[in-house]
Amino acid sequence: MHLHCDGFIELKLSSMHINDDGDDEGLDEQDRTIEKLTRQLDRARRKCEVYRSNLLSILKDIEEQKLQLSVKVQNIKLGMKE
């Protein structure tokens, strides 16, 4: 099983089985399982994007605070030289 951007289609095609007697009831169950797993994957991707966005925001804030501290330290150094 390989997942790519079009993973739903590839997953569905790679997991389809038809019984020798032609009974395809298993396909319906497999389709439901694939749909359920696809929804779970979509939710996980959305959560991941929210976490990523939050993390980038935190990192930006940290960088801004670091720059402010650098300026303060530089000002203290200059004040000590005078």
C-alpha positions in Angstrom: 0.0 0.0 0.0 1.4 3.4 -1.0 -0.1 6.7 -0.2 0.5 9.8 -2.3 -1.6 12.9 -2.9 -4.0 10.6 -4.7 -3.6 8.0 -1.9 -7.3 7.3 -1.6 -7.6 6.0 -5.1 -4.3 4.1 -4.9 -5.2 2.6 -1.5 -8.7 1.6 -2.8 -7.3 0.0 -5.9 -4.5 -1.9 -4.1 -6.9 -3.2 -1.4 -9.7 -4.5 -3.6 -10.4 -8.2 -3.6 -13.1 -10.1 -5.4 -13.9 -13.6 -4.2 -13.5 -16.4 -6.7 -17.3 -16.9 -6.6 -17.8 -13.3 -7.8 -19.2 -12.1 -4.4 -18.2 -8.5 -3.9 -19.8 -7.9 -0.5 -16.3 -7.6 0.9 -15.8 -4.6 -1.3 -18.6 -2.7 0.4 -17.0 -3.3 3.8 -13.6 -2.4 2.4 -15.0 0.7 0.8 -16.4 1.8 4.2 -13.1 1.0 5.9 -11.2 3.0 3.3 -13.5 5.9 3.6 -13.3 5.9 7.4 -9.5 5.7 7.3 -9.4 8.5 4.7 -11.5 10.7 6.9 -9.2 10.0 9.9 -6.2 10.8 7.7 -7.7 14.1 6.6 -8.5 15.0 10.2 -4.9 14.2 11.2 -3.5 16.3 8.4 -5.7 19.3 9.4 -4.5 18.9 13.0 -0.9 18.7 11.9 -1.4 22.0 9.9 -2.8 23.7 13.0 0.1 22.5 15.1 2.6 23.6 12.5 1.0 27.0 12.2 1.1 27.4 16.0 4.7 26.3 16.2 5.7 28.7 13.5 4.0 31.5 15.4 5.8 30.6 18.6 9.1 30.4 16.8 8.5 33.9 15.3 7.7 35.3 18.8 10.9 33.7 20.2 13.0 35.2 17.4 11.5 38.7 18.1 12.2 38.4 21.8 15.7 37.3 21.0 16.3 40.3 18.9 14.9 42.6 21.6 17.2 41.0 24.2 20.2 41.4 21.8 19.5 45.1 21.5 19.2 45.5 25.3 22.5 43.6 25.8 24.2 45.8 23.2 22.9 48.9 24.9 24.2 47.7 28.3 27.6 47.0 26.7 27.7 50.5 25.2 26.7 52.0 28.5 29.5 50.2 30.4 32.1 51.5 27.9 31.2 55.1 28.6 
